[in-house]
């Protein structure tokens, strides 16, 4: 999929302005050919997703704790719709609680990223995730490999 | 002993008594028959004697007559014979007596008939002799012939009489000996009868005495039981009541009244009296429960309140069930017991529990705040620090750079503290879903996770054979992570850490909290290092929250790591101990129970 298209479409839904900034700065510094779209909350994200004209993303980075519509609800909604079956979803959250990891795994997220506290680490994470062979990763997916560690 | 047992068995005793009475009846019958026989013998003997007497009398009368006749013949004096030979006088009386005596004896009657004929003949001879002797001219030849005939007749008569007498005498002799024998038999029977009766009397008396004694003892025991029961009631604070469904009558125990604060000796109130002490809010419900149970015969169990005369409120548990009494009547038996103390205690406990729960919930949300919500801004601080570090530090003075690195250190320490706090709070929570876990898997996983630090420190890790235990995976991971991190952290400068994780045998006579710890009950897993160690006297202290031995900034620590280890060991119903020596190393031993408790 990635090989067929020149630009990689990435979405980030996160209510924290700083985190959105860190994320876009990291992507900018990585100098990748991609198209990043940012959303302030789950409601905005889902409005975009349900727009039939919108180009669907390759990877969606999804914060869990968001106003109006939280990440888990978005995840459920997306996974319930066949149209989005090719969208890879990376959970991107401060929480590392078993409950959140378990729930998002069960609901069909592809990977769980705990927000790093170092900028270079953040760049590393984004790089790895973007270049991940999703098909290979998803086929052998289990709870251990679900939680992303560098 | 066996006899005594039989004796005590009243059934056997009854049978024995019956047999004895039958024997007595038999003996009495025998005795009666013997007495009758004896009577008969006596009658026969006396009859025989009288017969003899009469016969002899008869003979003597004849003799007198003969003598008189002779005297007349010699003297011719009429006085000797005056009509005597015409009337037989006393002889007739004798004969009549003899006939009477022989009335039941046909043979004797015949004999007497022949005797009578002889007598008749004799008197004939008397009369003829007298006629001859009276004649004017006595024919002596004729007289002699008559006298001779008379004498012969008398001899015949005498012979006959003696023969009869003899026969009677033999009979008397026979009956006499018989009589003697019968007398002996009767005496023996009578003696037996008396002895047997006496024996039965004695046995019965003794049996009665034993029975009475037993009855008295049973009675005493019953009394004592009753007394104990009454006391038990008082001590245990319960009272019982009975309701006979057939006779529709209630019975209450003494303590039943005492529970209501009534003196049982002074008043014996009925059911309606009870209602007075029942809390008004409970009255209808209790009556309904009771009356319903009388309809459907289901056991009851209900709690109610008594309001005593003093105004005091008591909590009462009332239970009841149905049974049959000895007469087959259905009886409801109920027990009321005072649960005021328990009730109040439980209520207090429940309140405390609720309070604790809310405190726990608060603590948990506090923990969440600390661990999650504080982490969020901290993470951003660290993020900005890393941004500054990358691009801006060159622009700072040396002093500024030093301050900057201190800010970074402090932020990192805060982060470590928050993570440990979160870990600690996770071990406090009561998740106890145990699963079988191989500890060597856990150890390898942890070593893998810590690979970076291990490489950095050039440490050697040896994992020996480790047991499988029932446990909580993330807690056990935490335990090994903390112990390994400690061992790596507190290494001696210039000495690469060598860390052993292995199973050890439990030394004999080892104890924990005063209880023996043996190989049968526990696995002992050891994490030993060759680091800086510490003085053994601090061994107990290091497992407490925020207790740190090393304050040197090169050993960064939160004071939570070992407290978490202790908690994990506790959560697994085990315990953790440590042995250490300064500059030689520390050896942590974790004991896991072998059987799931």
Interface residues (C-beta under 8 A of the other chain):
Chain A: X18 X22 X94 X95 X97 X98 X115 X116 X117 X118 X119 X120 X121 X122
Chain B: X372 X375 X376 X378 X379 X380 X382 X383 X386 X387 X390 X415 X474
